[in-house]
């Protein structure tokens, strides 16, 4: 036989052998109470609980039901991700053994501990009234969630989408935290989540965490007491955190964002959020805040905050001592186009300041010519009592911003109607979102070589 043909034949055999040894990531199925063979191969033979060992690259579909607590500690395999997904009528993997009663409800966990990397958690659904605290339609709900093992090992590259994560409630004396992350966790994303109801903080981070994104989420109700001093997020050293388009409700303690333990925080972007103390909070005569941001440098604190970008937030009806952005040491920070409505005095707005709007709030520290202090016709929100912060009238024009800060939570381009409004939501304007999403084709990922 011609030697070139023999060589080509051998190559083809080798390629064929390689291809036959490659398999795509699998879908597995989990249903509390399942009575099949417990292999997870389909809904008739679903695992009756989430297995203690998960396979990298696989997707685990969860039916409605109670799952207890769970520890995610599967060994890493490069960047190969494990996906935990709530099954729905429209997305449940195989139809074998499926009935619609397995979807549409919640997968309920008592709490999570996440010690290794590369997990995606997707509840798939949530409430349309999420901005006012509706939580019964999140596909997955879980209790307190810890992102480290207590010995310096923790989860990186984690994504939480459409998950309700809750603590054990205010005033319990437990001093619990909704998200407890002590190992300097990196690349952490919370999208479309509820993060709520703790006796201390909603987030506590230590080490030097980097690259966190919290967006389009409902963040509500921490507590603070002499025994368990709290805030929404407690941070020390940190870099590149983004908080955008969130509904933050009834925060308590040092601040919404408090920087302590002599740390350095840098490159934070905080924009398009709404922050409110509700009427119920005020009626309960709770502690309130000592600032929206508090980065203290005084006799007992030695904190530094550099390069904070704070744009187009709406701060309403806040109680306590101060409601401002208090950065006592740091460089490069800027606060523009924010609204303070009927709130306690700001107590200083440090950094480069301009274009902010105030009603019934003492505006310490903002002496800019571009600020507005409203004294008449100041009822600007569509329905403040029901936390609808959309504007029913345009505000005085704010300062121009570049992308991504030029987009509001509804994907409206700020100033697209001729006036760039202050606060979280733009009045009027046109959407910057595409009318249809393009289909993106890519090479298959998470393939495994099977020996």
C-alpha positions in Angstrom: 0.0 0.0 0.0 1.2 3.5 -0.7 2.9 4.8 2.4 1.1 8.2 2.2 -2.2 6.3 2.2 -1.1 4.2 5.2 -0.2 7.4 7.1 -3.4 9.1 6.3 -5.3 5.9 7.3 -3.6 5.9 10.7 -4.3 9.5 11.3 -8.0 8.9 10.5 -8.1 6.0 13.0 -6.5 8.2 15.6 -9.0 11.0 15.1 -11.9 8.6 15.1 -10.7 7.2 18.4 -10.4 10.6 19.9 -13.8 11.7 18.8 -15.4 8.5 20.2 -13.8 9.2 23.5 -15.3 12.7 23.8 -18.7 13.1 25.4 -20.7 16.2 26.1 -21.6 17.3 29.6 -24.6 15.5 30.9 -27.9 16.6 32.4 -28.9 15.0 35.7 -32.2 15.1 37.5 -33.0 15.5 41.2 -36.4 15.1 42.8 -37.1 14.6 46.5 -39.2 11.6 47.0 -38.2 10.0 43.7 -38.6 6.2 43.7 -36.8 5.0 40.6 -33.2 3.6 40.4 -31.7 6.9 41.8 -29.3 7.2 38.9 -30.3 10.8 38.0 -30.7 9.7 34.3 -34.2 11.1 33.9 -37.2 12.2 35.9 -38.5 8.7 36.5 -35.0 7.7 37.9 -34.1 11.0 39.5 -31.7 11.3 42.4 -33.9 11.6 45.5 -31.5 14.3 46.8 -28.6 16.3 45.4 -25.7 13.8 45.4 -22.8 14.5 47.8 -20.4 14.3 44.9 -21.2 16.2 41.7 -19.6 15.8 38.3 -17.7 18.8 36.8 -19.4 19.9 33.6 -22.8 18.5 34.4 -26.1 20.3 34.9 -28.3 19.2 37.8 -32.0 20.0 37.3 -34.0 20.4 40.6 -37.7 19.7 41.0 -39.8 21.4 43.6 -39.2 20.2 47.1 -37.1 20.4 50.3 -33.4 19.7 50.0 -32.0 20.5 53.5 -28.5 21.9 53.8 -25.7 21.3 51.3 -21.9 21.7 51.0 -20.4 22.3 47.5 -16.8 21.0 47.7 -16.2 19.1 44.5 -12.6 19.2 43.4 -11.8 21.7 40.7 -11.1 20.7 37.1 -9.6 23.7 35.4 -12.5 26.1 34.8 -15.1 23.4 34.3 -18.4 24.5 35.9 -21.1 22.6 37.7 -24.6 24.1 37.1 -27.4 23.8 39.6 -30.6 24.8 37.9 -34.3 24.9 38.9 -36.4 22.8 36.5 -39.3 24.7 34.8 -42.0 23.8 32.4 -40.0 25.4 29.6 -36.5 24.2 30.7 -36.3 20.8 32.4 -34.0 18.8 30.2 -35.4 15.4 29.2 -39.2 14.9 29.0 -38.8 11.3 30.2 -40.8 11.0 33.4 -41.4 14.7 33.5 -44.7 16.2 34.8 -45.5 19.8 35.1 -46.0 19.5 38.9 -42.2 19.2 39.2 -41.7 22.8 38.0 -43.3 26.1 38.9 -42.5 25.9 42.6 -39.4 26.3 44.6 -36.3 24.1 45.4 -35.9 24.9 49.1 -32.5 24.6 50.9 -31.8 25.4 54.6 -28.4 26.7 53.8 -25.3 26.4 51.6 -21.5 26.1 52.1 -19.4 26.6 49.1 -15.7 25.6 49.4 -14.5 25.1 45.8 -14.7 27.1 42.5 -16.8 27.3 39.4 -20.4 26.8 40.2 -23.5 28.5 38.6 -26.7 28.5 40.6 -29.8 29.4 38.5 -33.3 29.5 39.9 -34.6 30.6 36.4 -37.7 32.5 37.8 -38.5 35.2 40.3 -41.3 37.6 41.3 -42.3 40.5 39.1 -42.7 42.5 42.3 -39.1 41.8 43.4 -38.4 45.5 43.9 -41.0 45.6 46.7 -39.9 42.4 48.3 -41.8 39.6 46.7 -39.8 36.3 47.1 -42.2 33.4 46.8 -41.5 32.8 43.1 -37.7 32.5 43.1 -36.9 29.1 41.7 -34.4 28.4 44.4 -34.4 29.6 48.0 -31.7 28.9 50.6 -30.7 30.1 54.0 -27.4 31.5 55.2 -24.6 30.9 52.6 -20.9 30.6 53.4 -18.3 30.9 50.7 -15.3 29.5 52.7 -14.5 26.5 54.9 -13.0 28.5 57.8 -9.5 27.5 57.0 -8.7 29.9 54.2 -10.2 27.9 51.3 -13.2 29.3 49.6 -15.2 29.5 46.4 -14.2 31.7 43.4 -15.9 32.1 40.1 -19.4 31.7 41.4 -22.6 33.0 39.8 -26.0 33.2 41.6 -29.0 34.1 39.4 -32.7 34.2 40.5 -31.8 32.9 44.0 -33.5 34.0 47.2 -30.9 33.9 50.0 -32.1 34.7 53.4 -30.8 34.9 57.0 -32.7 33.9 60.1 -34.3 37.3 60.7 -33.7 40.5 62.6 -33.4 40.7 66.4 -32.7 37.0 66.9 -29.5 37.6 68.8 -27.7 35.2 66.4 -25.6 37.8 64.7 -25.9 35.9 61.5 -24.8 37.0 58.0 -26.6 36.2 54.7 -23.4 35.9 52.7 -20.3 35.0 54.7 -17.1 35.2 52.7 -13.8 35.3 54.6 -11.2 33.9 52.1 -10.8 36.8 49.6 -13.3 35.3 47.2 -12.8 36.4 43.5 -15.2 36.7 40.6 -18.5 36.5 42.4 -21.8 37.5 40.8 -25.3 38.0 42.2 -27.9 38.8 39.5 -31.6 39.0 40.0 -31.4 37.7 43.6 -33.0 38.5 46.9 -30.5 38.9 49.8 -32.4 39.6 53.0 -33.2 39.3 56.7 -30.2 38.9 58.9 -29.3 39.8 62.5 -26.0 41.5 61.5 -25.0 41.9 57.8 -26.2 40.9 54.4 -22.6 40.5 53.2 -19.5 40.2 55.2 -16.2 39.9 53.3 -12.6 39.6 54.5 -9.3 38.8 52.9 -9.0 40.8 49.6 -12.0 39.9 47.6 -12.0 41.1 44.0 -14.4 41.5 41.0 -17.8 41.3 42.6 -21.0 42.2 40.8 -24.3 42.7 42.6 -27.1 43.8 40.2 -30.9 43.9 39.8 -31.3 42.4 43.3 -33.5 43.1 46.3 -31.2 43.7 49.4 -33.1 44.2 52.6 -33.3 44.2 56.4 -30.1 43.6 58.3 -29.9 44.5 62.0 -27.5 46.2 64.3 -27.1 46.2 68.1 -24.3 46.8 70.6 -23.7 43.0 70.7 -23.9 42.5 66.9 -23.0 45.6 65.0 -24.2 45.4 61.4 -24.4 46.9 58.0 -25.5 45.8 54.5 -22.0 45.1 53.4 -19.0 45.0 55.8 -15.7 45.2 53.9 -12.0 45.7 54.6 -9.5 45.3 51.7 -11.3 44.9 48.4 -11.0 45.8 44.7 -13.4 46.2 41.8 -16.9 45.9 43.3 -19.9 46.9 41.3 -23.3 47.5 42.9 -25.9 48.6 40.3 -29.7 48.7 39.7 -30.5 47.2 43.1 -33.5 47.9 45.4 -32.0 48.4 48.9 -34.5 48.5 51.7 -34.4 49.2 55.5 -30.6 49.1 56.0 -29.3 49.6 59.5 -26.1 50.2 61.4 -22.8 51.8 60.3 -23.8 52.2 56.6 -25.1 50.4 53.6 -21.4 50.0 52.7 -19.1 50.1 55.7 -15.3 49.9 55.4 -13.5 48.8 58.6 -10.4 47.1 60.1 -7.9 49.5 58.6 -8.4 48.2 55.1 -8.0 49.7 51.6 -10.9 49.5 49.2 -10.5 50.6 45.6 -12.3 50.9 42.3 -15.9 50.6 43.4 -18.8 51.5 41.1 -22.1 52.2 42.8 -24.8 53.4 40.5 -28.5 53.3 39.6 -29.5 51.9 43.1 -32.5 52.9 45.2 -32.2 53.0 49.0 -35.1 53.6 51.3 -36.3 53.3 54.9 -39.9 52.3 54.6 -42.8 53.7 56.7 -42.8 50.5 58.7 -39.1 50.9 59.5 -39.7 54.5 60.7 -42.7 53.5 62.8 -40.6 50.8 64.5 -38.1 53.5 65.6 -35.1 51.5 64.6 -31.5 52.6 64.7 -31.1 53.9 61.2 -27.7 54.7 59.5 -24.5 56.5 60.1 -24.0 56.9 56.4 -24.7 55.3 53.1 -21.0 54.9 52.6 -18.8 55.1 55.7 -15.0 54.8 55.2 -13.6 56.2 58.4 -10.2 57.6 59.2 -10.1 58.8 62.8 -8.7 57.9 66.2 -9.9 54.3 66.1 -10.1 53.7 62.3 -7.5 53.8 59.5 -9.4 53.0 56.4 -8.7 54.2 52.8 -11.2 54.3 49.9 -9.9 55.2 46.5 -11.6 55.7 43.1 -15.2 55.2 44.0 -17.7 56.1 41.3 -21.1 56.9 42.8 -23.7 58.0 40.2 -27.5 58.3 39.9 -28.6 56.7 43.1 -31.9 57.6 44.8 -31.8 57.8 48.6 -35.2 58.3 50.2 -36.6 58.7 53.7 -33.4 57.5 55.5 -33.3 57.7 59.2 -30.4 57.8 61.7 -27.4 60.2 61.9 -26.2 60.7 58.3 -27.1 59.6 54.8 -24.0 60.7 52.8 -21.0 59.2 51.2 -18.5 59.7 54.0 -14.9 58.9 52.8 -12.5 60.4 55.3 -9.4 59.3 53.5 -8.9 58.4 49.8 -8.4 59.8 46.4 -10.2 59.8 43.0 -13.8 59.4 44.2 -16.7 61.1 42.5 -20.4 61.5 43.4 -22.8 62.9 40.7 -26.5 63.0 39.8 -27.7 61.4 43.1 -31.0 62.2 44.7 -31.5 62.7 48.5 -35.2 62.9 49.3 -36.5 63.6 52.8 -33.5 62.1 54.4 -31.2 62.9 57.4 -28.3 65.2 56.8 -25.7 63.8 54.5 -22.8 64.5 56.9 -20.4 65.2 54.1 -20.1 64.0 50.5 -16.4 63.5 49.9 -14.6 63.5 46.6 -15.5 65.3 43.4 -19.2 66.3 43.8 -21.7 67.7 41.3 -25.2 67.5 39.9 -26.8 66.1 43.0 -30.5 66.9 43.9 -31.8 67.4 47.5 -35.2 67.7 49.1 -35.7 68.2 52.8 -32.1 67.0 53.4 -29.2 69.0 54.8 -26.6 68.8 52.1 -23.3 69.0 54.0 -20.2 69.0 51.9 -21.9 69.7 48.5 -21.1 73.3 47.7 -21.1 72.7 43.9 -22.9 75.2 41.7 -24.6 72.3 39.9 -26.5 70.9 42.9 -30.2 71.5 43.2 -32.1 72.1 46.4 -35.8 71.6 45.7 -38.2 73.8 47.7 -41.4 73.5 45.7 -43.1 70.9 43.4 -40.7 68.3 44.9 -43.1 65.3 44.7 -41.2 63.8 41.8 -41.7 60.0 42.2 -44.5 58.0 40.6 -45.5 56.2 43.9 -43.1 56.6 46.8 -45.3 54.9 49.3 -45.1 51.7 47.2 -41.4 52.2 46.4 -41.9 53.1 42.8 -39.0 55.5 42.2 -39.8 56.1 38.5 -40.0 59.8 37.9 -43.4 61.4 37.1 -41.6 64.6 36.1 -38.2 65.4 34.8 -35.6 66.6 37.3 -33.2 69.4 36.6 -30.6 68.2 34.1 -27.7 66.3 35.6 -24.2 65.9 34.5 -23.4 63.9 31.4 -22.0 60.4 31.9 -20.3 57.8 29.7 -21.3 54.2 29.4 -22.1 52.1 31.3 -23.2 54.8 33.7 -25.3 56.4 31.0 -27.9 53.6 31.2 -30.7 53.4 33.8 -32.1 50.1 35.3 -34.8 50.0 32.6 -32.1 50.1 29.8 -33.1 53.7 29.0 -30.3 55.9 27.8 -29.9 58.8 30.1 -30.7 62.1 28.4 -32.1 60.4 25.3 -35.1 62.7 25.6 -32.9 65.8 25.8 -32.7 65.9 29.7 -30.4 63.7 31.7 -32.3 63.2 34.9 -30.8 62.7 38.3 -31.6 59.6 40.5 -31.9 56.0 39.6 -34.5 56.2 36.9 -34.6 58.3 33.8 -37.8 60.2 32.9 -38.8 59.5 29.3 -36.1 58.6 26.9 -35.6 55.5 24.7 -34.4 52.1 25.5 -30.8 51.1 24.5 -31.7 47.4 24.7 -31.8 45.6 21.3 -35.2 44.5 20.1 -34.0 41.0 19.5 -31.1 39.1 21.0 -28.6 37.7 18.5 -28.0 34.0 18.4 -24.4 33.4 19.3 -22.8 30.2 18.1 -19.7 28.9 19.8 -17.7 25.7 20.1 -19.0 23.2 22.7 -17.5 23.6 26.1 -17.1 21.4 29.2 -16.2 18.3 27.1 -14.6 15.4 28.8 -12.2 12.8 27.6 -13.6 9.4 28.7 -10.9 6.7 29.0 
